[in-house]
Amino acid sequence: MFTVGYFKGQPTDYIIKYVSGRPRREGLGLTFFYLPHNTQIVAVPVSSTDASFIFHEVTSNFQTVTIQGQFTYRVHDPQRLAALLNFTVDPWRKDYVSEDPDRLPQRITNIIQMETRAEIQARSLEETLRDSQSIAAAVFRRIHDAGLLQLMGVELLSVYFLSAKPTPEVGKALEAEYRETLLRKADEAIYARRAAAVEEERAIKENELHTQITLEEQRQQLIDLEGTNAQQEAEYRGKALEREAEYHAHATEMELGAYRALDPPTILALAMKELGQNAGQVGNLTITTEILAALLNAPTLQRRDAE
């Protein structure tokens, strides 16, 4: 009595049906009946697959760096890959009967590590840490151009380095160096700001000094101008007083000219009359006989001298 099985493949699996050791049918997502006693079924996934990796390499300056990343691949020639690795599945449990399918990502990782080593050994630690993405691009380009995965029927779609880290001790040393560099730049910025503040303060003081000098010069000019004006005003007032005195003297002379034709007794009588009219304004007046006699005798003496 024969048992007949039924197999339904996935659309993303390339199925190869072997009967008595010979391939009878193959294709994507095949569905068929089979006899378990003489049938082997190979299922090779042809969809894109992501895999992660991590390995250690040494830079050109003998520093260990840890590379962690991810790559994406797909199988473009399932017949070739099935000839290299065992992708036979148990049709009842739908599991692979060997561990070969799990070894494929490791083989690709080994190729990536080999090409990464060639790139890292040509760079220093600092360059490796700085250029990790460019190294990943160079590794992808080397693998693609050399066709290193063509023999397995695999196509590499992308390679990314998620991180590139040195050893903890070296990492601390690099952090300390970078931290000191940042602190030094911060100090330089502080010094520059202080120097700029001092320069600004000096400029402000110079402006204040120039302003004060200008004010003092203007003040001196004002003082000189005020002195000149005061001198000119004094000269003008002096000349005005001189002219006023001349006018007053001339007026007095003209006023007294009317009394020249009068004799002293008459003038004395007029004076005594004026004095009497203003007696209320006179506090104390003493006229001695000598003064009166001198005034009365003055014309007689003058006429005698004239004769």
C-alpha positions in Angstrom: 0.0 0.0 0.0 1.4 3.3 -1.1 1.0 6.6 0.8 0.4 9.7 -1.4 1.4 13.1 -0.1 0.5 16.6 -1.2 3.0 19.4 -1.2 2.1 23.1 -1.6 5.1 25.4 -2.1 5.3 29.1 -1.1 5.3 31.7 -3.9 8.7 32.9 -2.8 10.3 29.4 -2.8 11.9 27.8 -5.8 10.7 24.2 -5.6 12.7 21.3 -7.2 11.0 17.9 -7.1 13.4 14.9 -7.2 12.0 11.5 -8.0 14.5 8.6 -7.5 17.4 11.1 -7.4 16.4 12.9 -10.6 14.8 16.3 -11.0 11.3 16.0 -12.4 9.7 19.3 -11.8 10.9 22.7 -10.7 9.6 26.3 -10.4 8.3 28.9 -8.1 5.6 27.9 -5.7 4.9 24.4 -7.2 2.0 22.3 -5.9 1.9 18.6 -6.6 1.3 15.1 -5.3 4.2 12.8 -4.5 5.2 9.5 -3.2 7.2 9.9 0.0 9.3 6.8 -0.5 11.0 8.0 -3.6 10.6 11.8 -3.6 12.8 14.5 -2.3 11.7 18.1 -2.3 14.1 21.1 -2.4 12.9 24.5 -1.5 15.2 27.5 -2.1 14.0 30.9 -0.9 14.4 33.5 -3.6 13.0 36.5 -1.7 15.3 39.1 -0.3 16.7 38.2 3.1 18.3 40.4 5.8 21.1 39.2 7.9 23.2 40.8 10.6 26.9 40.4 11.3 29.5 41.4 13.8 33.3 40.8 13.7 36.6 42.3 14.8 39.3 43.7 12.6 42.7 45.4 13.1 43.5 48.8 11.5 46.7 49.9 10.0 47.9 51.3 13.3 47.2 47.9 15.0 44.0 49.0 16.8 41.1 46.5 17.1 37.8 47.8 15.9 34.4 46.1 16.1 32.2 46.2 13.0 28.5 45.6 13.4 26.2 45.8 10.4 23.6 44.3 8.2 23.4 43.0 4.6 20.6 42.1 2.3 20.8 39.3 -0.3 18.6 37.2 -2.6 19.1 34.0 -4.5 19.0 34.6 -8.3 20.2 31.1 -9.4 18.5 28.6 -7.1 19.7 25.5 -9.2 23.3 26.5 -8.5 22.7 27.2 -4.9 20.8 23.9 -4.5 23.8 22.1 -6.0 26.1 23.6 -3.3 24.0 23.5 -0.2 21.3 21.0 0.9 17.9 22.8 0.9 15.9 19.6 1.1 12.7 20.0 3.2 10.6 17.5 5.1 7.2 17.8 3.3 5.3 16.9 6.4 7.0 19.3 8.9 8.1 21.9 6.3 11.5 22.1 7.9 14.9 21.7 6.3 16.5 18.3 7.0 20.0 19.9 7.3 21.6 23.0 8.6 23.0 24.1 5.3 20.4 26.9 4.7 21.5 28.5 8.0 25.1 28.4 6.8 24.4 30.6 3.8 24.3 34.0 5.7 27.5 33.0 7.5 29.3 32.3 4.2 28.2 35.7 2.9 29.3 37.3 6.2 32.8 35.6 5.7 33.1 37.2 2.3 32.0 40.6 3.6 34.5 40.3 6.4 37.3 39.4 4.0 36.7 42.4 1.9 36.2 44.6 4.9 39.6 43.5 6.3 41.3 44.7 3.1 39.7 48.1 3.5 40.3 48.5 7.2 43.9 47.4 7.1 44.6 50.3 4.7 43.1 52.9 7.2 44.0 54.1 10.7 41.6 53.7 13.6 40.4 57.3 13.3 39.8 57.0 9.6 37.9 53.7 10.1 35.6 55.3 12.7 35.1 58.3 10.6 34.6 56.6 7.2 32.6 53.5 8.3 29.8 54.1 5.7 32.2 54.7 2.9 34.0 51.5 3.8 30.7 49.7 3.6 30.1 51.1 0.2 33.6 50.1 -0.9 33.1 46.6 0.4 29.8 46.3 -1.5 31.4 47.5 -4.7 34.4 45.1 -4.3 32.1 42.1 -3.9 29.8 43.1 -6.7 32.6 43.9 -9.2 34.5 40.7 -8.3 31.4 38.5 -8.5 32.3 36.7 -5.3 28.8 35.5 -4.7 28.0 34.5 -8.3 29.4 31.0 -7.7 26.7 30.5 -5.1 24.0 31.9 -7.2 23.5 34.7 -4.7 23.2 38.5 -5.4 24.2 41.0 -2.7 21.7 43.9 -2.6 23.2 46.1 0.1 25.7 46.3 2.9 25.4 48.7 5.9 27.8 49.2 8.8 25.6 50.1 11.8 28.5 50.9 14.1 32.3 50.8 14.2 33.7 50.8 17.7 37.2 50.6 19.2 38.0 48.8 22.4 36.7 50.4 25.6 40.1 51.6 26.7 40.9 53.2 23.3 37.4 54.6 23.1 37.8 56.3 26.5 41.2 57.7 25.3 39.7 59.0 22.1 36.8 60.5 24.1 39.2 62.1 26.5 41.3 63.6 23.6 38.2 64.9 21.9 36.8 66.2 25.1 40.1 68.0 25.8 39.9 69.4 22.3 36.4 70.7 22.9 37.4 72.2 26.3 40.4 73.9 24.6 38.1 75.3 22.0 35.7 76.4 24.7 38.6 78.1 26.5 39.7 79.8 23.3 36.2 81.0 22.7 36.1 82.4 26.3 39.4 84.1 25.9 38.4 85.5 22.5 35.2 86.8 24.0 37.0 88.4 27.0 39.6 89.9 24.6 36.8 91.3 22.5 35.1 92.7 25.6 38.4 94.4 26.7 38.8 95.8 23.2 35.3 97.1 23.2 35.8 98.6 26.6 39.0 100.3 25.5 37.3 101.6 22.4 34.5 103.0 24.6 36.9 104.7 26.9 38.8 106.1 24.0 35.5 107.5 22.6 34.7 108.9 26.0 38.1 110.5 26.2 37.9 112.0 22.8 34.4 113.3 23.6 35.7 114.8 26.8 38.6 116.4 25.0 36.3 117.8 22.4 34.0 119.2 25.1 37.0 120.8 26.9 38.2 122.3 23.6 34.7 123.6 22.9 34.5 124.9 26.5 37.9 126.7 26.1 36.6 128.2 22.9 33.5 129.3 24.7 35.6 130.9 27.5 37.8 132.6 25.0 34.7 133.8 23.1 33.1 135.0 26.3 36.3 136.8 27.4 36.6 138.4 24.0 32.9 139.5 24.1 33.4 140.8 27.7 36.4 142.7 26.6 34.7 144.2 23.6 31.7 145.0 25.7 33.9 146.7 28.4 35.6 148.7 25.6 32.3 149.6 24.2 31.0 150.7 27.6 34.2 152.6 28.3 33.8 154.5 25.0 30.2 155.1 25.7 31.0 156.4 29.2 33.7 158.7 27.7 31.3 160.0 25.1 28.6 160.4 27.8 31.1 162.3 30.1 32.1 164.5 27.1 28.5 165.2 26.3 27.8 165.8 30.0 30.8 168.1 30.4 29.9 170.0 27.2 26.3 170.3 28.5 27.5 171.5 31.9 29.9 173.9 30.2 27.0 175.2 28.0 24.8 175.4 31.1 27.4 177.3 33.1 28.2 179.5 30.2 25.1 181.5 30.9 26.5 182.5 34.3 29.8 183.9 33.0 28.3 187.3 32.3 27.0 187.6 35.8 29.0 189.0 38.7 29.8 186.9 41.7 27.2 188.6 44.0 24.5 187.8 41.6 25.7 184.2 41.2 26.0 184.0 45.0 22.4 185.2 45.3 21.2 182.7 42.8 23.0 179.9 44.6 21.6 181.0 47.9 18.2 181.0 46.4 18.6 177.5 44.9 19.9 176.4 48.3 17.0 177.9 50.1 14.6 176.1 47.7 16.2 172.8 48.4 16.8 173.4 52.1 14.7 170.4 53.0 17.2 168.1 51.3 20.2 169.6 53.1 21.1 168.0 56.3 23.7 170.4 57.7 25.4 173.4 56.0 28.0 175.8 57.5 28.9 179.0 55.8 31.6 181.0 57.7 32.2 184.6 57.3 35.6 183.9 55.8 34.0 181.9 53.0 31.3 184.6 52.5 33.9 187.4 52.5 36.1 185.5 50.0 33.1 185.0 47.6 32.1 188.6 47.9 35.6 190.0 47.5 36.5 187.6 44.6 35.4 190.0 41.8 37.2 192.9 43.3 40.4 191.0 43.5 40.0 189.7 39.9 39.4 193.2 38.6 42.4 194.5 40.4 44.5 191.8 39.0 43.2 192.6 35.5 44.0 196.4 36.0 
